[in-house]
Amino acid sequence: FPIIYAIISAILTFIAVFFILFNTFHINLSFTIFGAALIAVISYVYSYFRAHASAEIKRIVYQYGLNDAELAKMTGLKKSDFPIYQDKLQLILPKRMWPRVLHVLQEYEQKQQSKE
């Protein structure tokens, strides 16, 4: 999932930046392709890590059967930041907080694995 999402994001970014640079700013073709490719690579990396973090957070939550109250207690955030609808975690908290949540959950997972 993260790879497919990131590839689609990079392709759409490349197309959009290509047309903006070429048609709006009238930059020559070689610089346009280089600029669009550079921005597409940045978009790919950003999208990949965002999708990977989302998938990893959800995997740990489902694997250990964590609920919203436990997540709130572990992360120090509000219980309402982790709504679970139809047994699916909805990550509604800002994406800038995902690395912090992921780090806490990975530490929790390591503690659980060391107990076993």
GROMACS elastic network, one bead per residue, 0.5 to 0.9 nm:
[ bonds ]
;  ai    aj funct       b0    kb
    1     4     6  0.53524   500
    1     5     6  0.60780   500
    1     6     6  0.85169   500
    1    48     6  0.89890   500
    1    51     6  0.74731   500
    1    52     6  0.80961   500
    1    55     6  0.82666   500
    2     5     6  0.51710   500
    2     6     6  0.60147   500
    2     7     6  0.85812   500
    2    47     6  0.75744   500
    2    48     6  0.52048   500
    2    49     6  0.75687   500
    2    50     6  0.79935   500
    2    52     6  0.54230   500
    2    53     6  0.89613   500
    2    54     6  0.89869   500
    2    55     6  0.78840   500
    3     6     6  0.51024   500
    3     7     6  0.60932   500
    3     8     6  0.86304   500
    3    44     6  0.85893   500
    3    47     6  0.86274   500
    3    48     6  0.60910   500
    3    51     6  0.82865   500
    3    52     6  0.85154   500
    4     7     6  0.51610   500
    4     8     6  0.62266   500
    4     9     6  0.85288   500
    4    48     6  0.85761   500
    5     8     6  0.53338   500
    5     9     6  0.61576   500
    5    10     6  0.86602   500
    5    44     6  0.85458   500
    5    47     6  0.70091   500
    5    48     6  0.70305   500
    5    51     6  0.73086   500
    6    10     6  0.60549   500
    6    11     6  0.86043   500
    6    43     6  0.74914   500
    6    45     6  0.71908   500
    6    46     6  0.78863   500
    6    49     6  0.85906   500
    6    51     6  0.78474   500
    7    10     6  0.50757   500
    7    11     6  0.61576   500
    7    12     6  0.86237   500
    7    44     6  0.62444   500
    7    47     6  0.85247   500
    7    48     6  0.83346   500
    8    11     6  0.51986   500
    8    12     6  0.62151   500
    8    13     6  0.84997   500
    8    44     6  0.83761   500
    9    12     6  0.53024   500
    9    13     6  0.60592   500
    9    14     6  0.85725   500
    9    40     6  0.78669   500
    9    43     6  0.66451   500
    9    44     6  0.63475   500
    9    47     6  0.68869   500
   10    13     6  0.50017   500
   10    14     6  0.60100   500
   10    15     6  0.86279   500
   10    37     6  0.86001   500
   10    39     6  0.81496   500
   10    41     6  0.65028   500
   10    42     6  0.80495   500
   10    43     6  0.55119   500
   10    45     6  0.86973   500
   10    47     6  0.82507   500
   11    14     6  0.51007   500
   11    15     6  0.62837   500
   11    16     6  0.86464   500
   11    40     6  0.68303   500
   11    44     6  0.86163   500
   12    15     6  0.52245   500
   12    16     6  0.61501   500
   12    17     6  0.85721   500
   12    40     6  0.81026   500
   13    16     6  0.51536   500
   13    17     6  0.59796   500
   13    18     6  0.82575   500
   13    36     6  0.75094   500
   13    37     6  0.87081   500
   13    39     6  0.71453   500
   13    40     6  0.53910   500
   13    43     6  0.69504   500
   13    44     6  0.88078   500
   14    17     6  0.53352   500
   14    18     6  0.58523   500
   14    19     6  0.85994   500
   14    33     6  0.83788   500
   14    35     6  0.87005   500
   14    37     6  0.60020   500
   14    38     6  0.84709   500
   14    39     6  0.69663   500
   14    40     6  0.50379   500
   14    41     6  0.86367   500
   14    43     6  0.89201   500
   15    18     6  0.51267   500
   15    19     6  0.62966   500
   15    20     6  0.86280   500
   15    36     6  0.74667   500
   15    40     6  0.87793   500
   16    19     6  0.54202   500
   16    20     6  0.61916   500
   16    21     6  0.86531   500
   16    36     6  0.80814   500
   17    20     6  0.50112   500
   17    21     6  0.59607   500
   17    22     6  0.82943   500
   17    32     6  0.80987   500
   17    33     6  0.89166   500
   17    35     6  0.76962   500
   17    36     6  0.51763   500
   17    37     6  0.86300   500
   17    39     6  0.75487   500
   17    40     6  0.82589   500
   18    21     6  0.53657   500
   18    22     6  0.59114   500
   18    23     6  0.81908   500
   18    29     6  0.89361   500
   18    32     6  0.58665   500
   18    33     6  0.64739   500
   18    35     6  0.76802   500
   18    36     6  0.52117   500
   18    37     6  0.84535   500
   19    22     6  0.51483   500
   19    23     6  0.54973   500
   19    24     6  0.73618   500
   19    32     6  0.84763   500
   19    36     6  0.88749   500
   20    23     6  0.56044   500
   20    24     6  0.51953   500
   20    25     6  0.68355   500
   20    26     6  0.86178   500
   20    32     6  0.89282   500
   21    24     6  0.57550   500
   21    25     6  0.50769   500
   21    26     6  0.63356   500
   21    27     6  0.59270   500
   21    28     6  0.86166   500
   21    31     6  0.87396   500
   21    32     6  0.58255   500
   21    33     6  0.89275   500
   21    35     6  0.80996   500
   21    36     6  0.79558   500
   22    25     6  0.59429   500
   22    27     6  0.52651   500
   22    28     6  0.68167   500
   22    29     6  0.69273   500
   22    31     6  0.89952   500
   22    32     6  0.60371   500
   22    33     6  0.88839   500
   23    26     6  0.53456   500
   23    27     6  0.78672   500
   24    27     6  0.83199   500
   26    29     6  0.87921   500
   26    32     6  0.88232   500
   27    30     6  0.84311   500
   27    31     6  0.66343   500
   27    32     6  0.60678   500
   28    31     6  0.57594   500
   28    32     6  0.61102   500
   28    33     6  0.87873   500
   29    33     6  0.61177   500
   29    34     6  0.85594   500
   30    33     6  0.52499   500
   30    34     6  0.61953   500
   30    35     6  0.85713   500
   31    35     6  0.59075   500
   31    36     6  0.83426   500
   32    35     6  0.51728   500
   32    36     6  0.59636   500
   32    37     6  0.83876   500
   33    36     6  0.51536   500
   33    37     6  0.59455   500
   33    38     6  0.84877   500
   34    37     6  0.51485   500
   34    38     6  0.61155   500
   34    39     6  0.86990   500
   35    38     6  0.51214   500
   35    39     6  0.62545   500
   35    40     6  0.84787   500
   36    39     6  0.52624   500
   36    40     6  0.59942   500
   36    41     6  0.86422   500
   37    41     6  0.61622   500
   37    42     6  0.86768   500
   38    41     6  0.52580   500
   38    42     6  0.64436   500
   38    43     6  0.86878   500
   39    42     6  0.50952   500
   39    43     6  0.61157   500
   39    44     6  0.85850   500
   40    44     6  0.60431   500
   40    45     6  0.86879   500
   41    45     6  0.62947   500
   41    46     6  0.86233   500
   42    45     6  0.52886   500
   42    46     6  0.62045   500
   42    47     6  0.85526   500
   43    46     6  0.51673   500
   43    47     6  0.59575   500
   43    48     6  0.83589   500
   44    47     6  0.52306   500
   44    48     6  0.59140   500
   44    49     6  0.85924   500
   45    48     6  0.51664   500
   45    49     6  0.62447   500
   45    50     6  0.85560   500
   46    49     6  0.54929   500
   46    50     6  0.61936   500
   46    51     6  0.86839   500
   47    50     6  0.51176   500
   47    51     6  0.60653   500
   47    52     6  0.83766   500
   48    51     6  0.52725   500
   48    52     6  0.59279   500
   48    53     6  0.84953   500
   49    53     6  0.59614   500
   49    54     6  0.85197   500
   50    53     6  0.52327   500
   50    54     6  0.63177   500
   50    55     6  0.87478   500
   50    95     6  0.77219   500
   50    98     6  0.82039   500
   50    99     6  0.89503   500
   51    54     6  0.51208   500
   51    55     6  0.61733   500
   51    56     6  0.85203   500
   52    55     6  0.51817   500
   52    56     6  0.59931   500
   52    57     6  0.85079   500
   53    56     6  0.51076   500
   53    57     6  0.60239   500
   53    58     6  0.85444   500
   53    98     6  0.68034   500
   53    99     6  0.70467   500
   53   102     6  0.66710   500
   54    57     6  0.52803   500
   54    58     6  0.62513   500
   54    59     6  0.85658   500
   54    91     6  0.76001   500
   54    98     6  0.75226   500
   54   102     6  0.84172   500
   55    58     6  0.52403   500
   55    59     6  0.60289   500
   55    60     6  0.87221   500
   56    59     6  0.50006   500
   56    60     6  0.62487   500
   56    61     6  0.85818   500
   56   102     6  0.73329   500
   56   106     6  0.88644   500
   57    60     6  0.54181   500
   57    61     6  0.62420   500
   57    62     6  0.87157   500
   57    91     6  0.89637   500
   57    98     6  0.82376   500
   57   101     6  0.75541   500
   57   102     6  0.56883   500
   57   105     6  0.70344   500
   57   106     6  0.84673   500
   58    61     6  0.50833   500
   58    62     6  0.61052   500
   58    63     6  0.84074   500
   58    88     6  0.82540   500
   58    89     6  0.65805   500
   58    90     6  0.87693   500
   58    91     6  0.86606   500
   59    62     6  0.52744   500
   59    63     6  0.58946   500
   59    64     6  0.85966   500
   60    63     6  0.50363   500
   60    64     6  0.61742   500
   60    65     6  0.81839   500
   60    66     6  0.82287   500
   60   102     6  0.89375   500
   60   105     6  0.68139   500
   60   106     6  0.77325   500
   60   108     6  0.89476   500
   60   109     6  0.71491   500
   61    64     6  0.56149   500
   61    65     6  0.57396   500
   61    66     6  0.50896   500
   61    67     6  0.76031   500
   61    71     6  0.83548   500
   61    89     6  0.79719   500
   61   105     6  0.79732   500
   62    66     6  0.66610   500
   62    67     6  0.89909   500
   62    87     6  0.88355   500
   62    88     6  0.84904   500
   62    89     6  0.85327   500
   63    66     6  0.80407   500
   64   109     6  0.82435   500
   64   112     6  0.88510   500
   66    69     6  0.81744   500
   66    70     6  0.60610   500
   66    71     6  0.66797   500
   67    70     6  0.54207   500
   67    71     6  0.62768   500
   67    72     6  0.86926   500
   67    82     6  0.82264   500
   67    83     6  0.87748   500
   67    84     6  0.76065   500
   67    89     6  0.87692   500
   68    71     6  0.50873   500
   68    72     6  0.60755   500
   68    73     6  0.85872   500
   68    78     6  0.87752   500
   68    79     6  0.55102   500
   68    80     6  0.75130   500
   68    81     6  0.79740   500
   68    82     6  0.52365   500
   68    83     6  0.63623   500
   68    84     6  0.69429   500
   68    89     6  0.85276   500
   69    72     6  0.51149   500
   69    73     6  0.61731   500
   69    74     6  0.86457   500
   69    78     6  0.83532   500
   69    79     6  0.54556   500
   69    80     6  0.87702   500
   69    82     6  0.82711   500
   70    73     6  0.50983   500
   70    74     6  0.61256   500
   70    75     6  0.85789   500
   70    79     6  0.83099   500
   71    74     6  0.51739   500
   71    75     6  0.60554   500
   71    76     6  0.81325   500
   71    77     6  0.79557   500
   71    78     6  0.87349   500
   71    79     6  0.73372   500
   71    82     6  0.71753   500
   71   101     6  0.86488   500
   71   105     6  0.85245   500
   72    75     6  0.53473   500
   72    76     6  0.54989   500
   72    78     6  0.53693   500
   72    80     6  0.82443   500
   72    81     6  0.76364   500
   72    82     6  0.73714   500
   73    76     6  0.53487   500
   73    77     6  0.70795   500
   73    78     6  0.81485   500
   73    79     6  0.80229   500
   74    77     6  0.80784   500
   74   101     6  0.86901   500
   74   104     6  0.70639   500
   74   105     6  0.80584   500
   74   108     6  0.85844   500
   75    78     6  0.86012   500
   75   100     6  0.79140   500
   75   101     6  0.61996   500
   75   104     6  0.65114   500
   75   105     6  0.83794   500
   77    80     6  0.84754   500
   77    81     6  0.69248   500
   77    82     6  0.88483   500
   78    81     6  0.54303   500
   78    82     6  0.77046   500
   79    82     6  0.58275   500
   79    83     6  0.75064   500
   80    83     6  0.58483   500
   81    90     6  0.85583   500
   81    91     6  0.74144   500
   81    92     6  0.62339   500
   81    93     6  0.55215   500
   82    89     6  0.66722   500
   82    90     6  0.63354   500
   82    91     6  0.62877   500
   82    92     6  0.69809   500
   82    93     6  0.74906   500
   83    88     6  0.83494   500
   83    89     6  0.60935   500
   83    90     6  0.55791   500
   83    91     6  0.75226   500
   83    92     6  0.77936   500
   84    87     6  0.58152   500
   84    88     6  0.52380   500
   84    90     6  0.59115   500
   84    91     6  0.89416   500
   85    88     6  0.53105   500
   85    89     6  0.65860   500
   85    90     6  0.72126   500
   86    89     6  0.84639   500
   90    93     6  0.87118   500
   91    94     6  0.81612   500
   91    95     6  0.84627   500
   91    98     6  0.85630   500
   92    95     6  0.82471   500
   93    96     6  0.83987   500
   93    97     6  0.69244   500
   93    98     6  0.77096   500
   94    97     6  0.56401   500
   94    98     6  0.71713   500
   95    98     6  0.52006   500
   95    99     6  0.80399   500
   96    99     6  0.69567   500
   96   100     6  0.82319   500
   97   100     6  0.54282   500
   97   101     6  0.64396   500
   97   102     6  0.86962   500
   98   101     6  0.50983   500
   98   102     6  0.59364   500
   98   103     6  0.84781   500
   99   103     6  0.60215   500
   99   104     6  0.86418   500
  100   103     6  0.51545   500
  100   104     6  0.63620   500
  100   105     6  0.86985   500
  101   104     6  0.52062   500
  101   105     6  0.61805   500
  101   106     6  0.85843   500
  102   105     6  0.50901   500
  102   106     6  0.60263   500
  102   107     6  0.85813   500
  103   106     6  0.51388   500
  103   107     6  0.62612   500
  103   108     6  0.86260   500
  104   107     6  0.52051   500
  104   108     6  0.62483   500
  104   109     6  0.86961   500
  105   109     6  0.60874   500
  105   110     6  0.86175   500
  106   110     6  0.62103   500
  106   111     6  0.86550   500
  107   110     6  0.51074   500
  107   111     6  0.62870   500
  107   112     6  0.86630   500
  108   111     6  0.51504   500
  108   112     6  0.62220   500
  108   113     6  0.86596   500
  109   112     6  0.50579   500
  109   113     6  0.61349   500
  109   114     6  0.85884   500
  110   113     6  0.50891   500
  110   114     6  0.61083   500
  110   115     6  0.86735   500
  111   114     6  0.51557   500
  111   115     6  0.63657   500
  112   115     6  0.52344   500
  112   116     6  0.67494   500
  113   116     6  0.53059   500
